[in-house]
Amino acid sequence: MPSAKRPNRVPSVLALSAALGMSLSGCRLEDAMAIAGASGQIPYAALPASSAALPYGYAPDVYDLPYAPPAPIGRLASYDDGYAWAERAYAADYAFHEAPPDYGFYYEGVQPWVWRTAANWLTFAEPFDDGYRTYYYEPEADYPYFVRDAEYGYGYDPYGRLVALYDPYGRMLPASYLYDRADEAGLYWARARALREAAEREQRMRVAEELWFARRESLARQQQSWIQAATTYDPWVAYRARTDERELRLFQDERLRREREIDRWERRQAALQRAAWERRDDGPRGWNIMNFGRQRSAEQHAINAERQAERRAKRELRVAERDAPSARMAEADRGGRQMLRQERRQERVAEARTDQRRERVVERQARREQVRAQAQERRATEVRTERLAERQARQERVRAVREQSGREQARVQRAAERQERQFHAQRTAERGQTRQQEREVRRAERAEQRPQREMRAYQVGSEVQQNGRQQQRQEQARAHGRDAGGKAENGKGGGKKD
């Protein structure tokens, strides 16, 4: 039994933690960041303590998240760079692997955990049914560059476009798979933004060690599968060699710091375990080193239960020895039947639980298939609508081009006709002007030639008159000659007669 003189250290530890939590519960984010100093890291002891008694719920399934539009699909500049997103996330996982979170905060009944480097690279992890969803942020970024759940890893460019998709084995999936997971990628993108805002708005607190101790292995297993894929899948390893381990070297100092932190944490847990065993007085009773507040009452309850069981067993033994052997046989038979009924009841409970889990899995798969079918139908409808709109737009463009071409041809024809009319009018004007000029020239020439014609006419008239007078004189002369000749003849003839 525990000694009555053993010092009661547990209440003092809890009181100290509660006092520290109350003293820092009113700290604003600005005050905590002021404590961080130049390194950007808030001292772990300066954060208010969270309690294991607070609700530690699970995040909604991806299909239960608030609606968000599907993520747009982007293109890789080069297929050789396809592992850039996965490699950076792997480097962050490797740096934080098995290290406790820096702080947590509450958001909608869930306590996401945050790992933060001195350069302000952030990794968020929130629990859900199938494990953990992990969100990775670059320094000062409001949106993630990578999100990973239990099935896929999603790589985003700075504009929120889904550009890379990986399966749990580290294989980069073909580009056609991006359209199938666009809905989930959009939901995760919006969830990551909401968590990032809540991390800046809500109060930061230390993660309770019992929570970290209970969930550490689950988170480490999920990270380990990703780390194993990164170190064994040949295309991924080839990318790391081709980039000279650039991302790992980016987180190298952080990994060394986290290893020292893990070593201190494990030594502290070992010391607590040794101290717990040193305070024990009797045999093992399942001491839980991570639950100091409930330990003493649990121990006393276990002791009382053991004593009651011993008294009940002794009483039943005396009754059984007093009764007849037939009674003992009947009791044994009833005990056997009771044990058989208990076993059957346990089997039915186990089967019911198995059926419930199977139904949940089937329901979840059916819901995913329904959502996927709806997404595919919506995508097909969008594609048909886009094709119809594109066809109509193409027809409108063709019609517009034809109308424009017709208008252009009519305009060209009218311009040609107008130019031809102008040309004919110009030619007509030029011809009229030329004829007018010719008339003016002829008129001028006639005006210039008139005196000459008059002179010539005068000369011609004078010549005609002279010729006429000359001819007249010649005629007169001939007539006179004839007259003279006649007289002579007449004279000759008379002489002869006489």
Buried (B, 14 or more C-beta within 10 A) or exposed (E): EEEEEEEEEBEEEBEEBEEBBEEBEEBEBEEBEEBBEEEEBBEEEBBBBBBBEEEBBEBBBBBEBEEBEBBBBBEBEEEEBBBBBBBBBBBBBBBBBBBBBBBBBBBEEBBBBBBBBEEEBBBBBBBBEBBBBBBBBBEEBEBBBBBBBEEBBBBBBEEBBBBBBBEBEBBBBEBEBBBBBBBBBBBBBBBBBBBBEBBEEBBBBBBBBBBBBEBBEEBBEBBBBBBEBBEEBEEBBEBBEEBEEEBBEBBBEBBEBBBEBBEEBEEEBEEBEEEBEEBEEEEEEEBEBBBBBEBBEBBEEEBEEEEEEEEEEEEEEEEEEEEEEEEEEEBEEEEEEEEEEEEEEEEEEEEEEEEEEEEEEEEBEEEBEEBBEEBEEEBEEEEEEEEEEEEEEEEEEEEEEEEEEEEEEEEEEEEEEEEEEEEEEEEEEEEEEEEEEEEEEEEEEEEEEEEEEEEEEEEEEEEEEEEEEEEEEEEEEEEEEEEEEEEEEEEEEEEEEE
